[in-house]
Structure formats: structure tokens, C-alpha cells
Amino acid sequence: MKKILLLIFIVGTISISFGQKGSREKVKAFKIAYLSEQLDLSSEEAQKFWPIYNDHDKIVNQVKREGHKSLKRVRESGGINKLNEEDANELIRDYLNAEEKKNQSRINMIKNLKNAISNKKILKLIVAEKDFNKRLLRHLRDRKKKQ
């Protein structure tokens, strides 16, 4: 029952927050609440878990920002069809490097988490992240349909 109420609260609050400034921060706060609830961390586990998770999250967000800059560069140059092969190759190389950074960060996070929480909780994290992202996308799709 407690989990259902928390989920209803999270989904309801996300609905309200998307129309306001700082929606990224609010989504991040909801994600933290959702992960905390799903993982059921003790205070000792949480003290070890969150710094490791937040470091990984910073790296992923930095890589995403770099990716957005590359896409902006493509748009500003007139689109993909206007790129020469050399520029296209450079963008592909940047994309692959970004994916590699994200994957390496995730591997490092999981290795570091093994010293902070149980393997079962690491698996719960993996599932909870995917579940949160699915719920968020579903919410955004539903919201777009209503507009």
C-alpha cells in the first residue's frame, strides 16, 4: 500500500511539475525518491550508495550535454545531408566515444557499488532505473496526447 501511494504521489507530482521551470531537477528528485523506495537502503547503505551513483550520473549528464552540442552542430551546418564525409566521420567517432564513456562509467559504478550494497540491491537498481524511465516516457507520451 505504501509503495502504491508513493507511486501515485510521484506520478501526480511529475504531472504538475512538467509545466514549471526546473522540471529536470524535479524529475531528478522523483527519480531519487523512486530509487530510494525501490532499493530500501539502510542509512549506512545510502551514505555509501548515493555518492557513487551521483558521480556516475554526473558523467552521464556531461556526456549527454556533449552529444547535444554535436547535434546542434549538425543542425547549424544545414543537416546531415550537408555534412562532408570527414565531418560525418568525426561525429560518429564522437558518438562512439560518448557511448564508451557512459558504458565505462556504468561498469565502474557497479563495481564500486559492490562494496556499498548487496548484489541483489544492485540488480534492483538496474531494474528500478529501467522501470522509472519507462514510466517517465509513458507519462510524457500520455501528456503529449492530451495536448
C-alpha positions, 0 to 999 in steps of 0.5 A, spaced: 500 500 500 505 504 501 509 503 495 502 504 491 501 511 494 508 513 493 507 511 486 501 515 485 504 521 489 510 521 484 506 520 478 501 526 480 507 530 482 511 529 475 504 531 472 504 538 475 511 539 475 512 538 467 509 545 466 514 549 471 521 551 470 526 546 473 522 540 471 529 536 470 531 537 477 524 535 479 524 529 475 531 528 478 528 528 485 522 523 483 527 519 480 531 519 487 525 518 491 523 512 486 530 509 487 530 510 494 523 506 495 525 501 490 532 499 493 530 500 501 537 502 503 539 502 510 542 509 512 549 506 512 547 503 505 545 510 502 551 514 505 555 509 501 550 508 495 548 515 493 555 518 492 557 513 487 551 513 483 551 521 483 558 521 480 556 516 475 550 520 473 554 526 473 558 523 467 552 521 464 549 528 464 556 531 461 556 526 456 549 527 454 550 535 454 556 533 449 552 529 444 547 535 444 552 540 442 554 535 436 547 535 434 546 542 434 552 542 430 549 538 425 543 542 425 547 549 424 551 546 418 544 545 414 543 537 416 546 531 415 545 531 408 550 537 408 555 534 412 562 532 408 564 525 409 570 527 414 565 531 418 560 525 418 566 521 420 568 525 426 561 525 429 560 518 429 567 517 432 564 522 437 558 518 438 562 512 439 566 515 444 560 518 448 557 511 448 564 508 451 564 513 456 557 512 459 558 504 458 565 505 462 562 509 467 556 504 468 561 498 469 565 502 474 559 504 478 557 497 479 563 495 481 564 500 486 557 499 488 559 492 490 562 494 496 556 499 498 550 494 497 548 487 496 548 484 489 541 483 489 540 491 491 544 492 485 540 488 480 534 492 483 537 498 481 538 496 474 531 494 474 528 500 478 532 505 473 529 501 467 522 501 470 522 509 472 524 511 465 519 507 462 514 510 466 517 517 465 516 516 457 509 513 458 507 519 462 510 524 457 507 520 451 500 520 455 501 528 456 503 529 449 496 526 447 492 530 451 495 536 448 
